Amino acid sequence: PKPPPKPAPTTPIVLETLQGNWVNSIGAKISVNGTEISLNGMVMKVHPVMLNEDGTVSSVGRIWQMKGWLEDERIEFKEAPSKEVMEFARSVVWTRATEEKMEQWTEQMARLGYAGSTKDVMNRGIEGCCPGTCDAKA
């Protein structure tokens, strides 16, 4: 049986909290180094970690707005360009990229078709994740 989730932390989410490797609920690998964010190995120069005046995390550029802690030390962001429009936006949840989590992530991505040559984001063909799904002759 799976153990019950750990309660959500109550500490502020500051820049130091985000440092390191994460995976998110939409399948991306994330790396945070200072205010720089890499998404699937690509640095997102125009979307750095943004801080509030008190040093807490406000957003990742203009794509993810900080919502707060969830159980099991996960962090919820809202996919929105600003706080003013984030209320009904899709949630994107970050989970620490532990060895166990990465095994689960790799298995899930393989089940979704992201295996073999599709694992290399920079060298995928135009067909996306499934070779042969783009019929250029049609």
C-alpha positions as CSV (number, residue, x, y, z in Angstrom):
1,P,0.0,0.0,0.0
2,K,1.1,3.5,-0.8
3,P,1.9,5.6,2.3
4,P,-0.4,8.6,2.9
5,P,0.9,11.9,1.4
6,K,3.0,14.2,3.5
7,P,1.2,17.4,4.4
8,A,2.0,20.5,2.3
9,P,4.9,22.5,3.7
10,T,4.2,25.9,5.2
11,T,7.6,27.5,4.6
12,P,7.8,30.3,2.0
13,I,8.9,29.2,-1.5
14,V,12.0,31.2,-2.2
15,L,14.6,31.0,-5.0
16,E,16.7,28.5,-3.0
17,T,13.6,26.2,-2.8
18,L,13.5,25.8,-6.6
19,Q,17.2,25.0,-7.1
20,G,17.9,21.7,-8.8
21,N,16.0,19.2,-11.0
22,W,12.2,18.8,-11.2
23,V,9.6,17.1,-13.5
24,N,6.2,18.7,-14.1
25,S,2.7,17.4,-14.6
26,I,2.8,18.0,-18.3
27,G,5.9,15.9,-18.8
28,A,8.8,18.4,-18.9
29,K,12.1,18.0,-17.2
30,I,13.0,21.2,-15.5
31,S,16.4,22.4,-14.1
32,V,16.7,25.5,-12.0
33,N,20.1,27.2,-11.6
34,G,19.9,30.6,-9.9
35,T,17.1,32.4,-11.7
36,E,17.7,30.5,-15.0
37,I,15.2,27.8,-16.0
38,S,16.0,25.0,-18.4
39,L,13.0,23.1,-19.9
40,N,13.9,19.7,-21.4
41,G,17.5,20.9,-21.7
42,M,16.7,24.2,-23.4
43,V,17.4,27.4,-21.4
44,M,14.4,29.7,-21.3
45,K,16.3,33.0,-21.3
46,V,13.2,35.2,-21.5
47,H,11.4,33.3,-18.7
48,P,13.6,33.5,-15.6
49,V,12.4,32.9,-12.0
50,M,10.8,36.2,-10.9
51,L,10.7,37.2,-7.2
52,N,8.4,39.3,-5.1
53,E,9.8,42.1,-3.0
54,D,9.9,39.8,0.0
55,G,12.1,37.3,-1.8
56,T,9.4,34.7,-2.4
57,V,8.9,33.3,-5.9
58,S,6.3,35.1,-8.0
59,S,6.5,33.3,-11.3
60,V,8.6,31.7,-14.0
61,G,8.7,34.5,-16.5
62,R,5.3,35.1,-17.9
63,I,4.3,31.4,-18.4
64,W,3.8,30.0,-14.9
65,Q,2.5,31.9,-11.9
66,M,3.3,30.6,-8.4
67,K,0.3,29.2,-6.5
68,G,2.0,27.4,-3.6
69,W,2.9,24.1,-1.9
70,L,0.9,20.9,-2.4
71,E,1.3,17.6,-0.4
72,D,4.4,15.5,-0.8
73,E,6.5,18.7,-1.3
74,R,5.2,19.4,-4.8
75,I,4.7,22.9,-6.0
76,E,1.7,24.2,-8.0
77,F,2.0,26.9,-10.6
78,K,-0.8,28.3,-12.8
79,E,-0.2,28.5,-16.6
80,A,-0.9,32.2,-17.1
81,P,0.9,35.3,-18.1
82,S,0.1,37.2,-14.9
83,K,-1.4,36.8,-11.4
84,E,-4.5,38.8,-12.5
85,V,-5.6,36.1,-15.0
86,M,-4.4,32.9,-13.2
87,E,-7.5,31.9,-11.2
88,F,-9.0,29.6,-13.8
89,A,-5.8,28.7,-15.6
90,R,-4.5,25.1,-15.9
91,S,-2.4,23.9,-12.9
92,V,1.2,22.7,-13.6
93,V,2.7,20.8,-10.7
94,W,6.4,20.4,-10.1
95,T,7.8,17.3,-8.4
96,R,11.5,16.9,-7.3
97,A,13.3,14.7,-9.8
98,T,14.4,12.0,-7.4
99,E,15.7,8.7,-8.7
100,E,12.4,7.0,-8.0
101,K,10.4,9.8,-9.6
102,M,12.6,9.7,-12.7
103,E,12.1,6.0,-13.1
104,Q,8.3,6.6,-13.0
105,W,8.6,9.5,-15.4
106,T,10.7,7.5,-17.9
107,E,8.2,4.6,-17.8
108,Q,5.3,7.0,-18.3
109,M,6.9,8.8,-21.2
110,A,7.7,5.5,-22.9
111,R,4.0,4.5,-22.5
112,L,3.1,7.8,-24.2
113,G,5.4,7.1,-27.1
114,Y,8.4,9.2,-26.1
115,A,11.0,6.4,-26.5
116,G,13.8,5.7,-28.9
117,S,14.7,8.6,-31.2
118,T,11.9,10.7,-29.8
119,K,13.7,11.1,-26.4
120,D,16.1,13.6,-28.1
121,V,14.1,16.8,-28.2
122,M,16.6,18.6,-30.4
123,N,16.8,15.9,-33.1
124,R,13.1,14.8,-33.5
125,G,11.7,14.8,-37.0
126,I,8.8,16.9,-38.0
127,E,6.4,14.1,-37.1
128,G,6.8,14.8,-33.4
129,C,6.7,11.9,-31.0
130,C,5.6,9.0,-33.2
131,P,7.7,8.2,-36.3
132,G,5.5,7.8,-39.4
133,T,2.6,9.9,-38.1
134,C,3.2,12.7,-40.6
135,D,2.3,11.7,-44.2
136,A,4.1,14.2,-46.3
137,K,2.6,12.7,-49.5
138,A,-1.0,13.4,-48.5
